Amino acid sequence: MVGTGAPRPRNYTADEADRREWFPWQDKLSCSLDLLAHLPRSVFSEKQLDLLFWLLQINGVNNIPSVFVMKEDQKALQAMAGIDSIKYAGALGHNYYVNDIGQIISQEMANPRVRPHLHFYPEDAGNSLSEAWQGARWLHTMDDSLLTPMVRVTDTGGSHQDYYIHEPTLLMSGQACIPHRWFIRDKKYFAKAWELQNSGNGNDAKWIIREDRPIEVSASDLQFSLPFFEAFAESEGLPSPHLIAKTIRLDGSSIQAERTCYTNPWRTKAHGRRVLSFPIWLYCDDTSGNVSKKWNKHNSFLFTAAGLPRKHVQREYNVHFLSTSNIAPPLEMLDGIVEQLRKYQDEGIGCWDMHLGEEVLVFIVVLALLGDNPMQSELACHMGLAAKLFCRVCWVSSRTNADKDEEEESEDNGSDAQSVGSLGSAAGSARSGNSVVRTLKRRKAVETRESMVDRVYRFMQKGDPRNKYQSQKLLGNIFTTAAQTGGKTEATKLKTKYGLKDRFQEFFIEKLYKSIKGKNGRAASMAMTAELSKLPKNHSSPVWRIKGLDPHTDTPVEILHVILLGILKYFWRDAVARVSDQHKPTLIARLSSLNTSGLGIPTIGGKTLVQYCRSLTGRDFRVISQVAPFVLHDLDLPMECLKAWMALTSLVPLIWQPEIPDVVQHLSAIKSGIDHLLNCTARWTPRWFNKPKFHILLHLVDHIRDFGPASLFATEAFESFNAIIRMKSVHSNRQAPSRDIARAFAQVNRLRHIISGGFFAVKEDRAFDVSLAEYKFQIPDPASEGGQETSYTTYVYRQYGVGPKNIARDSIVSHYIGFYSTDPSRTVGRCILDTQKARSWRKTLTGGKCDFPSVPEKTQLQNLRFNTAKSVELLNGDVCRPGDWVLVADASISGTGQRVATIWEIIQTVGSPLSLQGRPDFVSVRVADITGVSSFHYMPTLCLTDQIKIVGLQDINCSANVQHNCLECRCQTDKFVPVREEREESTRTRMSVNHRTPRGNSNRISEWILNTAKMRDAIYIQRFRQTAPAIERQRAIEEGVAREIFEEKATRQQPHRNPGPSIQRDVLAHSQTSHMSHSLNQPRRLTQIQSQKIH
């Protein structure tokens, strides 16, 4: 029977009980429909909503709102607790929308799931480094005025003083100083300050600022802030704090005081509120707005709060949308964002701090610009990776002035893996029916040995650093030259010379060129002058107007694209192309047979990684990095290639290590690892050094020192967020994508804030029940300023009602919104019991080997019963089962402080306190000894012993990945196992590795290798890291260059013949089929050699 659900009238108002329970929605149906329509990854079109409303109606649900009524309700909610999407008429002629970043940050400050985790002060953590606020940029190099400018010190009586930077302050000791930077050390506030020196006695006494005498001051040593200092100076016999005679600089020079008032401007703006700095990671990238393969480019800006801890900052829940457009270029969109940034940096954002329970003033700071390499180059006004000066960070050059006439190309469809220099990748083949077109310039003469060595050596070193002031001056020179009649050619040469290209400025330069087209002499000069007068005041990139940001130094190396989708991708494609068709099944079998325990990944699909090596994602390359050392041997790859692979896989976990206990030692290890990788690669072949990413990697050490562990500024979370932007685009009518997508995300922000329990302000006269108010606050009306009597409006800060609060606890809703548990202790340590019955101690596996760990009376032990578990979750979140490898803390082991072992048994005492919590009482492990180091893998070799040891769960640091030493044991792929299809075993079989016990080793179970290439738990795994023998750089380059010249010479001598035995087999033995698939990936010169030999 069809229901008769009645529609909701437009003027519908729920009763007061429903409104109170479901505040700010009217009732349960309104709340649930709003949730369904605006969950981040649950997107509905209007047609789909109509279908949903029909479904509700025929099932007899009453008061069903129409789409129109629903939109009207959402507008009211958006006005109450949402954010605005602001329209901008771009300087380049495009319209676009930007969500109000100030309102988003206001929501973050009032969100109980975010605000308790935010940090606003830099921290001096000594040698450790794990968060952005511990990095050198936030702690040392960021401009003082962009940091949190004050601390509030409360005395025992409850009164407080606000101490601002750049204000004279009096200490308990009677000494005066001027704090200029607040920071935290050991959870206490400290200030870096300049000493104030009293210049004399009497009425003529003044203060001298001694910047050459820096001091550190603890907040506990502060006595008077500026207002109190000014009030008590005369009674203390001290000059007024505003009487500053001069400042003595660090170099000893002095300047006369230029101010008569030393009050920090933020003190005046704050009106007694705290002032906090809110640094952000600002990200820009392009993504397609289509689900199909047809590219529909959307440039998007996103951000996250840099003050969030590492484990929170990369969560999708904390990624915020700002703007997108399929027509406006990134720098034009950045112009509107910078306008908001400058507004809030000047005025601040008044918002409710739910953690402090008071209103505060917040201003925004951009800590760094994130994105892939082409985007970071565009934001830095750099020409890109295909330029002669291909690095946005330094002045390194791909070639000398004598190398102008050479072939240039780009790879990866113009993405960030472009080639530079004379050793670029070839693209002389067709793939999937699409021809790759190359434009060749006049070929240069053959390089000499000396010039090639010099060029490769220069590529492997950092050049002089770029800086924003230098680039602004040079871009100004380019614009001045272009603004002269006939200056187009010279301006183009200057852009090439400097490696700079301001795409925002280029728009106006092109307008200048068009204004004089077809004109000469005086007419051209007059037309140029007229066009110049029409240009806006800000005709250069808005990136230069972001306070405190240098786009050359503050665009950190993006490890996803530089390493996983860069160097590792190049190496894997090259390795697969080099492996013959005869050996490819062996490679696939090895990959599919690997032990993935401890890696946190499912069984590896070897066929996918090999057959589709050109279509893999970052996740796939993450897997390859951890297993490549165990599958590439004995496949006829040159030893130099394998050494480069070992260097790369040894380096990756160091870079991804999220916590750095000793930053000096760690950065030294990374620098050595990068140098070793480059040296191994140069000895293999210098052809790889046409790839700019090998050079960009050199700057990673500085960026980790400045911004914290590399995982902090990785972009995986942002890349994942692109899928949500795509869904918003797909479910719109695509008539106004920037506006519609911005408004859709504004609704998402509003829903996220309310359902997270965030506070939002409601005018007291509009709150239907003021008794429910959590907090009240008064702010002055703007109309009351200017000498009139001040009037105030009372706002009530409220949260959602009981109904939405209960809905937010639902697992489905929390999953779609992106809630994450802030209390991991709820699940860690939990074990899942096996099906065996409880039994006595002696009947357990451990009881047959060991005595009970404690010593109860014999009768008491006889009464105890024990369960065993089939899995347990370690304290770090790893799930382990009996037989899995783990690292167990053991202070008696020098160096590493831990043992390698396998889990023997997980035991729970029946009725014990831990068993009531679902946790094991202890774990028995089988200990392994480290027997040496593999000369091929440079990893520890292991041998299992018969020793069983009982440990507590807290003693197990993490899971480990241990692989069989197939190289030394000579394991073959002569085993066949059934293929699983449709989750069942089929009659088909596949090759698998048949692991063998080494000869002469009958007393041992097997030989094993501890996989130190594992990326997770690097803080524990890397204690076992083994360093490969160092390679002297000059020698490595000369060997690689000699091999390159030898191969070229042999090619020129026999250009139309197949490679003979005199040519090295490991480099040139490729079939024509192999060449076709390989030529798009490997360096250009190698492909040219092969093309001549094959054809």
N, C-alpha and C positions, 0 to 999 in steps of 0.2 A: 504494500500500500504506500502510495506517494505521500510524503509529509506536506504540511501546509505552513512552513516557516514564514513568518511575517517579516517584511523588510523593515529596516530602521528608518524612522522619519528624520529629516534633516535637522530638526530642532530638538532631537532627542536628548534628554538629560537623565542619567541614572539616578537612583535614590542615593541618599547621603551615605548609607552603610556601604554600598558598593564602591562609591567614589573614595571613601576613606580606606577601604581594604585594597583597592586597586590603583591608588594614586601613583602617578599622575594620570593614568588612564581612567576612563569612566567605569569600565566593568571588565570582567574576565575575557569576554569575547574580543573586545577592543585590544586588550593587551596581547592576547595570543595571536591575533591576526597581524598586529604590528610587528611582533617578533618574527613571524613566519615570512613576512614580506621584506624584512631588512636584516636578516642574519647575513654575515659577510659572504658566506659561500652558499647561501640559499636564495637565489635570485628568481623572482617571478615577473613575468610580463603582465600587462593589464588583461590580456586575453586569458592567461592562466589563472589570474585572480577571479575573473568572471566565472570560470569553470569551477573554481573552489567554492565560490559563493553559491553557485547552483547546487553543488553537492551538499552544502550545509542546509540549503532551503528544502530540498526534497527529503531530507532526513529530519525535518520538523524543528530545526533550530530557529528561534525567533530573534527579532531585532538584528537581523543581518545587515550590516552597512553596505551601501553601494560603493563602488570604487571612488566616486566623487566625494561621498561622505567620509570615507576613510582618508582621502587626501586632505580634506578640510581639518579633520582631527589631527593629522600629522603636522599640518602647518601650525596649529595651536601648540602642540608639543614642541615643535622645533623652535618656536618663539620663546617658550619657557625654558627649555633645557638643551637646545641645539646650538649649532654653529651656522654662520652665514657663508654663502658662496658669493664672492665679490667679483664683479665684472671689471675687466681691464681692457681698455683700447690700447693694444700694444704699439710701441714705437715703430715697428716694422709693418704696421697696417693690419694686424690680425686681432680679432677679439678672442679672449679666453677668460676662464674663471679660475679663481684661487680661493680655496677654503681658508677661513680666518685662522691663522696659526696661533694668534693670541687666545682665541676662544678654545682651541684644542688644548693648549697648555693650561688654561684655567681648569678645564675638565680633569687633566692629569693631576693637578694639585689637589682637587677635591675628590679624587677616586681612591677609595680605601684599598684597592688591589694594586695601586701603582705608587701612591705618595709615600708609604712607609719605606719603600726601597730606593727612593731618589736621593742622590748626593749632590751637594751644591758647593762644596769646598774641595780644593785639591788636598791630597794626602801624601805626606812623606812617609813611605812604608819601608825606608831603608833600602836593602838590596832586593826585596821582593817586588814583583810587578804582576798584577793580575787584573787590574781594572783601569779604565781610561783616566780616572782622576788621579791615578798614581804615576801617569806618564809625564815625561819632561815638558810637553807642551802645556798641559793644564797646570803643572806644578811650577814650572820655571819660566817658560818663554812667552806665554800668553800675556798680552798687555794687562797691566794691573787694573785698569778701568773696566775690563770685561769680566773680571772675577767678582764673586760675591763681595761687596764692598764693606761689610760690617759684621760684627758679632755682637750679640746681646749677652751681657754679663749680669746675672741676678745675684744680689747679696742675700745673706741669711734672713734679712727682714722682708724679703719679697720684692723690694724695689729693684729696678734695673737701669742700666746705662747702655746706650748703643755707641759702640766705638767704630768709627768710619775710617777708611784709608784716606791718606792725604790730608788728615786733620791733626793738629798738635794734640798730644796726649801726655798726661802726667802719670808716672809710675809710682808705685809704693815707695820706691827708694828715693823719690824726689827728683829723679832724672826725667827729662822731657824727651820725647821722640815723636816721629811721624811714621806710623805704620803705613806700609804701601802694598802689603799682600798678606792676606789671611790664609792659613792652611791648618791641617790637622796632623798631629803626630801622637800616636798612642792614645787616640780618642780624646785628645785635648787640643784646644785651639792655641795656635801660636801665630805670631806676626813677624814678618820681615820688616824691619824699620830702619829709619835713618836717625841718627842721634841729633838732638837739638842742643846747640851750644849757646850758653848765655854770654853775650858779647861784653857785658860790663855791669856796672851798678848804677843805681839812681834812675832818674827819669829818662836818660838817654839809652838805657839798656834795651837791647833787642836780641832776637834769636838768630842764630846762623844754622841753616840746614846743612849737616855734614853727610853728604851722600858717600863720601870717602870713608865713613865710619859706620858701616852697616852692622846692625845688631839683631838678635832674635829675642822676642818678648813673649812670654807666656801670658795667656788671658788672666791667669790668677795674679799676675803682677801689676795689673792695671788699676789705677786709682781714680783718675778723673778723665771723662771724655771731654770733648771740646766745650760744650755749654757749661759744665761744672768747672773746667779749667779756667775758662774766661771769668766765671763768677768769683773764684777763690784765688786768682793769680795775685791780686794786690795784697790780700791778707797773708799769702805765703811768701811775699817779698819777691815775686817773679814778674817779669815783663808779661804784658798781654800776649796771649798765644797768636794774635793776629799781627804782632809787630815782628815781621821777618825782615832782617837786613839783607841777607844774600844767601846764595846756595853755593857750596863748594862741591864740584863734581868729583867723580872718581879719579880723573886724570889730574886733579889738583887745581884746575881752572875754576873761576868763580863767576857768577852772574848776579846782578842785583835783583832784588825781589820785584816782581811785576804786579803783584796782587796786594790788596789791602784786606782781603777777607779770605780765610782759608777753610770755609765751611764747604763740605762736600755737597755738590748739587743734589745727590740722592737723599740727603737728610731733609732738605726742603720739600722734595717731592713725596717723601714717604709719609709725612704727617704722623709720625710715631709708629708706623708699621715697619716690620722687618723688610729688608731688601735682599733678594736672592738672585743669583745668576743661574740661568737655565741653558746649559750647552746642549747642542743637538748634533746628530749626524745627519747631514743633508745629502740625499741620494737622488740621482737622475739617471734614467735609462729609457730606451725605446722598446716598445713591445707592439705586437700586432693586435689590432682590435677585432680580428676575425678568428674564427675557429678553423676555417679552411686554410689551405696553404697560400692563398692569395694574401700578399703582405699589405697590411693597412696600418702604417706606422703611427703610433701614438707616443709622443714624448711625455714622460710623467715625472713628477717630483714627489718624493716621499721623505719622511724623516722619522727618526726615533730619538728618544731622550738619551743623551750620552751619559747622564748621571745614573742610569739604571745599571745594576750589576750585570756582569757578563752573561750569567745564566738566564737573565730576563730580556736583555736588549735584543736578542736575536729571535724572540718569539713573535709570531704573527700578530698576537694580541696587542703588542706595543709598537707596531708599524702604523704610521698615520699617513693618509693621503693628503696632498696639497693641491696638485693641479695636473691636468693632462690636456693634450691637444693634438689633433692629427694634422694641423696646418701651421701652428705657431712653432718656430724653432726653440730649442731649449733656452738660449740666452734672452729671447724676447719674453718668455715666461718667467725667467729668473728676475727680470726687471720688476715685475709686479710683486714677486716674493720679497725682493730686496726692499721695496717700498714699505711692505709690512714690517720687515725686520728693523728698518731704521726708525719707523714710528714707535715700535715697542721698545727699542733700545733707548730712545730719547724719553719716552713718557712712562714706560713700564706697564705691566699688566696687573691690575688690581684683581686678586682672586682669593678664594677661600682655601686656606690650608687646613685640610681635615685632620692632619696629624698634630699640628700645633693648636688647632681649635681657635684660629684667629685669621683675620685677613692680612695678606702679605702683598708686597709689590715685587713682581718678577720681570726680569728683562732677558732677552734671548741672545745667545751667542752661537755662532756656527763653529763647531770644533773642527770639522773637516768636511770636504766634499767627496762623496763616494760615487762609484760607477765603474763601468768597464773602461778600458784604455782609450778608445776613441772618444767616449763622452768626457772623461777627465781631461783629455787634450783639448777638446772644444771649450770646456769650462775654463781652462787655463790659458785660452787664446794661443794655443800651440797648434802647429800645422798638422800634427799627427804622426803616426808611426812610419808612414811612407816617406817622410821628409828626410832631407840630408841631415838636419839636426833633429833626430827622431825622438829625443828624450825630453819630456816636459819638465824634468827636475833639474837637469844639468845641461852643459853645453857640449856634450860628446857629439862627435861627427861620424857619420858612416863612411865618409870618404874625404880625401884631401881635395884641394882645388884642382889638381891634375886629373881628378876622376869625374869630371862633369859629364862627359859623353858616355853614358852607360845605359844599360837597359834597366827599366823600373817596372815594377808590377806590384799588385796587392793580392792577398789570398783571403780565403774565408769570406767571399762575397763582400769585401770591403770592410770587414770587421776588424777587431783589435789585433789580429794576428798578421798584420801586413808585413811585407818584406821591405828591406832597404838595402842599399849597397849593390855591389856587383855580384853577390852570391845569393841572389833571390831564388825563390821556388819557381820551378817551371810549371806551366799550365798548358802544355801542348797536347792535350788529349781531351776527349769528350767523355762525359759521365752522365748516365741516365738520359742520353739523347740530347743533352744541352751542351752546346759548344762553349768552351771557355775562350774568349777573345783576348788576344794580347796585342798591345801596341808597342812595337819595338822602335827604339831610337838607334842612332848610329852606334854600333858596337865599338867599345874601346879596345885598345891594344892589350895584349896579354900582359898580365901583371908580372912584375919581377918578384923574385923570392923575398927580397928585402921589403918591398912595398906591401906585400901580402902579410908578412910577419908584423910590420908596423901597424897595419890596419886592424888586424885581429887583436893585437895587444892593446890598441887604443879602445877597441870595442869592449874589452874585458875590464876596463877601469872607469871609475866615475870622473866626470869632467868637473869644471868649475860650476858651482851651484848657481841656478837662476834665482832671481828675486823679483817681487812685484814692482818695486820702484824702478828697477832697470827695464823691465818689460813695458811698463807704462810709458817710459821715456822713449823707448824704441818704437812702440806703436804710435806714439805721437809723431815721431820722425816719418813713419810710413804715411800717416794721414797728411802731414804737411807736404810731403813730396807728391802724394796723389792729388792734392788740392792745387797743384801748380799745373798750368797748361802744358800738356805734353809730358806729364810726370808719371803716366801710367806704367810705362816700361820700367822706369827706375824704381817705382814703388813695388812692382812685382819682384824685382831683383832683391830689394831690401827684405821682403817677406821670406824669400828663400835664404838669404844671408843670415837672418836672425832666427829663422825657424818659428816665426810668430805669425798668427793670422787671427785677428779679431773678427769673428763672423757677424757680430752685431755692428761693428764699425764698417764692415764690408758693404752692408746694405746702403749706407750713406755715401760711401766712396763710389759705388756703382751709380748712384744718382748724380754725383758730380760728373762722372764720365759721360752719362747720357745727356747732361745739360750742354756739353760742348761738342756733341757729336755733329759732324757736318759743318762746324764753325772753325774759323782760323783767326789768328791775330787778335785784334782788339775785341772783336765780337765774342771770341771764345773766352777772353779774360773777363769781360763784363758778365757773360753768362755764368762763369764759374763763381764770380763774386756774388751774384744774385742768388745762386743756389746755396752758397755757404751761409748766407744770411738767413735762409729758411731752415737750416738744420737745428735740431733741438740742442739744448745746452749739454745734455748728457748723450753724446753720440758714440761713446765707447762702451765696452762691455760692463754690465752692472756688477760683475764679479768684483771689480775694483772698488765698488762702493760698500762691500760687506766689511764692516769694522773688524779689524784684527785678523783678517784672513789673507793668507798668501796662497794663491791657487797652485803655485809651483811646489811649495813644501807641504801644503795641507791637503794634498790629494794622495793619500797613502796607497802603496802598492796593493792592488786587489788580488789576493792570492787565488781566488777561484779561477779567474781568467788568465792570470800570469802563469800559474803552475799547473793546476788540473786541466784547464782547457787551453793551456799553452804548451809548456815544455813537455809535460807528460803526454799530452795528446800527440805532439810531434813524434816523440820517441815511440809510442805504441803503434801509430800508423806505419812508421818506418820499420819497426820490428816485424809486424805482420806481413808487410810487403816483402821483406827480405826472406822470410821463412818460405821454403819451397812448398809446393802442393803436396809433396810426399810427406813433409813433416808437420803440416797443419793439423792433421788428425791427432798427432802426438800432443801438440800444444793445447788443443781442445780437451783432450782427455785429462791432461794434467790440471787444467783449470777446473774442470768439473769434479775432479777427485780430491781437491784440496780440503783440508780441515778448516772450516770457518768458525769453529768454536772460539769464543773470545773476541771475535771481530765485530759482533753485533750485526751480522748480515746473513741472509739465507744462503743455501747452497748456490754456488756460482754456476751460471749458465755459460759454459765455455764457448759453445757454438755462437752465441750472440756476440760475445766480446771479440771474436775473431772474424766471423763472417760480416758483421756490421760495424767494423772498427771505425768507419768514417761517419757513423751516425750515433755515436755514444754521447751520453750526457755527463755532467760533472759527477753524478753519483757513481756511474760506471768507472770513471777514472779514479775515483776515490778507492774503489775496490782494487783496481789494477795496481795502484801504488803500493798496496799492502801485500800483494801476492806475487808480483812480477819476479822478485829474486828467486822464486822456487819453481818457475816454469820455463825460463828462457834458456837454460843451459842445454848443451848438446843439440842445438838446432841450426848449427852452421852459422851462427852470428859471430862476427869478429869479437875477439876478446876485448878490444878497446870499446866496442859498443856495450858489452856486458859490464865493464867497469863503470861506464857512465851511468848505466841503469842502477848499479849498486849505490853510486854516489847520490843519485836523485832520490831513491827510495829511503836512503838513510837520512836525507835532509828533510823530507816532507813532515815526519812526525815532530821534528824539532820546531818547525814553523807553526804547526797547528797546536802546539802545546798551550793549553789555556791558562796555566798557572806557572809563573816563573819564580822559583824560590831564590835564585841568585842571578840577577839580571846581567851582571858583568860577565859571569861565566857562561851564561846561556847565549848572550849575544856574540860572545867570542866563538862559541861552538857553531852558531849559525853562520857567522862570517867565514869560518874555516870550512864549513860544509858547502857554502856557495862557491868559494874559491876552488875547492876540490872538484865540485861538479863542473865548473867552467874549464878547469885544467884537463879533466878526463874527456870532456867534450872536444876541446881543442886538439888533444892528442888523437882522438878518434877521427875527426875531420873538422877543419875550420869552416866547412860549408854551413854549419848550423848558425854561424854568427852573422847571418843576414837577418835573424829573427830578433827584433828589438827586445822581446821579453827576456832573453838571456841577460841583456844589459840592465833592464829595469829591475831585475831581481837584486842587483847590487844595492839598491836604495832601501831594501826591505829592513835591514838592520836599523837604520836611522828612524824609520817609521815605527818600528816596534818600540824603540826607546822613547819616542815622542808620544805615541798614542796607546801603548799597551799591547798585549798579545794580539797577534795578527787576526785571530778569530773575532776580535771585537769589531774590526772594520772590514770583515768579509761580508759579501753581499748575498749570501744564500737566502736569507729571510726576505730581502727585497725582491730577489728574482722570483721567489715563490709567490709573492704578493701580486706579481704581474698577471697571474691567472685570475685573480679577483677582478682586476681592472678589465681584463678581457671579457669576463662574464657580464660586467656592468655594461660594456659596449654592445655585446651581442643582444642583450635584453632591452635595448633602447631602440628608438626609431632612427637613430643615427643622423638626425637632422641637425642637432646641436650637441655634438658629443662632449665638448669641454664642459658645457653647462650641465647637461644631464648627468654625466658621470660624477661631477663635483657635488651636485645636489644629492645624488644617490649615496655617496660616501658621507656627506653631512648627516644624512639620516642614520647611516650605520654608526657614526660617532655618537649621535644622540642616544640611540638604543644601547650601545655598548656602555655609555656612561651611566644611564639610569639603571640598567639591569645589573651593573657592577656594584650598585649601592652608592654611587656618587652623589655628592651634594649639589644642589642647584638652587639658585635664588628665586624666590617668589615674593612679590610685593605683599606686604602684610595685609593690605586691604583686599587682596585678591585670593588670599589663602582661605579656603572654606572652613578650616579648623585650625586656628592658630595654636591651640593647645598641643597639637602634634609637632610643633616646631622644635627642631633640634637646637638651632642657634639663631640669634637675631643680631643684626648689624645695621648701623646707620651710616649713610654716606651723604655728603653735602650735594644739594642740587646744583647743577651748573648755572642755573639762572640766578643763584644767590651770590655769585662771586662779583667782585668789582665794588666792594665797599658796602653793599647792601647787607641787611641782616640775614645771617645764614639760616636756611631752612634745610631740613633733612628728610630723606625718605627711608623708611624702615623696610629692610628686606629680611625675609625668613629663609634660612638655609635648611632645606628638607631633603630627605631621601625618599625612596619608593615606599609603598605600603606593604602590608604583610603578604598580599597575594603575589605580586611580582617577586618578592623575596623568596617565596617558596618555589616559584617557577624557576628561578635562577639556580636552584639547587638540583634541578633535573639534569641528569647526565647528558641527555641529548642536547638540551639548550646550552649547557656549559661547554660541551664539545664544539658546537658550531660557533659560539662566540669566541672561543679560544681561551676559556678559563684554564688555569693550571694550578695544581696544588701548591700552596705556599708552605705546606708542612710535609716534606717527603718522608718523615719518620713514620707516617701511617702505613706505608707499604714496605719499606726496607726491612730486611731481616725475616720477612714472611717466608715460610716454606710450605710446600705441597707434599703431604704424606703419600707414600706408596701404598700398595694394596696389602702388604704383609701385616699380619697381626702383631700386636705388642708382644715382646718376648724378653727373656732375661738377658743380662749383659753378656754372658758367655756365648749366647746364640747369635749375637750380632757379629758381623765381619770384623769389626774393631775389637770386640771382646776376645776373639780368638787370637789376636796379636798383641793386645796391650791390656794392662790393668786399668781399672776404673780411675779416672783422673783425680777424684778426691778419695779420702780414706774413711768411709763410714764403717760402722760395725758390720761384721759378716752377715748377721741376721737382717740388718737394714738393707744391704745390697741385694740379698735374696728376694726381698719384698718389692724391689723396684722393677718396673717394666719399661721397655724402651721401644719407641717407634722409629722408623727410618723414613726419610723423605726422598722424593725423586728430583726435587729441585729446591733451590733457595735463592732469594734475592739478596745480594751483598749490600753493604752499606753505601756503596757508590752507585747502586742501581743495576749492576750486572746480574744476570740470572745464570746460575751455575748448576750443573748436574754431576752426579758421580762419574768420574772419568775425565772431567774437564780440568784444564790446567789453570793454576792460580799462582799469585805471588803472595807469600805469607811473611809478615813482618817477623824479623828475628834480629835483635840487637847484637847478637854474637857474630853476625856476618859482617866483616869489615867492608867498607866501600858502599855496597848496595843496601845493607841493613835488611835484607829480605831473602827468602828462599823461593826457589821454583818447585812446585809440587803439583800433584793431581789430587782431586777430591776422591777420597776412598769411600767415605760414608757420612751421611748427614743424620745426626742422632738427636732425638727429642725424648726427654724423660717424661713419662706419663704423670700428669698431675703437678708438674713443676710450674713455677710462676711464668717462665718463658713459654711453656706449652699453652698456657691460657691465652697468650697473645699470638699464638700461631708461629712462634719462633723456635729455632733449634737451640738446644743447650750447648752443644759443641759439634765440631766437625773434625773428622779424622782425615789426614792427608798422607799421601805417599810421597816421600821426599825424593827429589832428583838432584844429582850433583852436576856442577858445571865442569866439563872435562877439557875444555879448550875453546878455541875460536876457529870457525870455518874460514879457511883462506880464500874461499870464493865469495861467500855471503858477507863476511865480516860480522858475524853474529855468533853468540855463545852456543856451543854444542852441549847437549845434555845427555845424561844417562840415568834412568830410573833405578833407584835402590830398593831394598826390601824394608827400609825403615818406615814405620808408621808413626805419625805424630798427631796428638790430639791438640787442637787449638780452638779458641773461641772465634765466633763469627767476626768480632771486632779486629781480630788479628789478620784477617784476609784483606789485603789491600785492594786487589782487583783480579779480574780474570786475565789470563794470558793466552796468546796464540802460539802454539808450538807445532812445527811442521816436521815431517819425516825427512831425514837427510838422504833424499833420493839420489843426489849426485854421487855421494861416496858409496852408497849402498847399491848403486847401479840398478835401480828399480826400472822395470819395463812396463810399457802399456800393452801387456799381453793378457790382460784380464777383461772379461766381458760381463757386464751387469745389465739387468733388464731396464728398459726405458719406461719411465712413468709418463703416462698420457691420460688426461682426464682424471687425474688423481688416482689412477690405478696402474698397476704394472702390466705392460703390454708384452707381446711375444717378441718384439724387437729388442735388440741389444745395442749397447754402445761400448766403446773402448774405455777402459779404466786402468788406473795405475795399480800394479801389483807390487805392494811394498815388500821388501826383502830385508831380512836381518843380515848385517854385514858378516862376512866370513871371519872365522877366528874369534868370534865374539859371542859364543854360545851361552855364556853366563849372563848376558844382558838381554833384556827384552827387545830393545831396539835402540837406534841412534836417532836423536832428535835435535832440532835447532830451535832456539827461542827466537821468535819473530819480532825483532826490534823495529820493524817497519810498521807495526801496528800504530794507528793514529790515536785511538782512544787510550785514556789512562797513561798518556805520555810521561806524566810527572813521575810515575813508578817505573814504566818500561824503559825509559831512557837512562836509568841508572845502570843498565846492562849494556848500554851502547858501546860498540867497539869502533875505534877510529881506524880507517884505512891508511896505509902508508902515504905520506904526502908526495905530491908530484911537483917538481920544479916547473914553474909556469913557462919560462923561456924555452926550456927543452921540450915541453909538451907542444907548444905552438910550432916550434921548428920541425918536430917530427910530423905533426899533422900537415903542415905546409909542404914538407918534402914529399909526403905521400900524395897530396893533391897535385903538385907539379908533375910528379912521375906519371900519374894517371892521365893528366891532360896531354903530356908529351906523347905517351903511348897512343892516345886517341888520335892525335894529329897525324902520327905516322901511319896509322892503319884506320882511316876514317870509315871505310866501307866494309870492313871485315868483322866477323864475329870475334869476340874477345878470345885471345889465345891463352895458353897456359902461363905466359909470362905476366899477365895481368892478375892482380890479386882477386882470387875467387870470392872472398867475402864482400867485395865492393861491387864487382861488375857482373857477377853470374846471375842475371835475371832474365827470365823469358820475356817475350813481347807482351804476353798477357799480364805478367807481373809489372812490367813497365807502365802499362796503361793505368793500372790502379794506383801505382806508386808515385807517378810523376806529379800529381797534384799536391803531394805532401812533402816530398824530399827537396833538399836545396836545389836551386836552379842549375848550377854548373854540373852536378852529378847527372841530372836529367838530360842536359844537353849532350854530355858524353855518351850516355846510354842510347839516346835517340840516334846519334851518328853511327853508333856501332850496330844498332838493330836494323836501321834502314839503309 
